[in-house]
Amino acid sequence: MRLGAALLVVWLVIGALAAAQRDYFSSSDANCAKVGSTLLTIVAGPLNYVGANPKIKCDVPEPSK
């Protein structure tokens, strides 16, 4: 159980490092696509370093005027 938890933490830390290298944490404008891509990059973890580049396209309808 402890080994699994340790592996999960290491996996997520590596994903957070990949997101930081892609400057996902540097801007203050948060939208659906940016937050989704950031979270997906963190969850993908070490897969980012073997070619995975997860992106989310999020189209939210505009409110009517």
QUIJOLIN-V256424 format. One line per field, one symbol per residue. phi: phi as a letter, one per 20 degrees, with the letter a starting at -180 (. if undefined). psi: psi as a letter, one per 40 degrees, with the letter a starting at -180 (. if undefined). A space follows every 10 residues. Layout:
phi=???
psi=???
//
This chain:
phi=.fffffffff gfffffffff femfeeeeed cgffffffff fffflfffed ofcfccdcdd ffffd
psi=dddddddddd dddddddddd defeediehh iddddddddd ddddbeddee ehghihhhhh iiii.
//
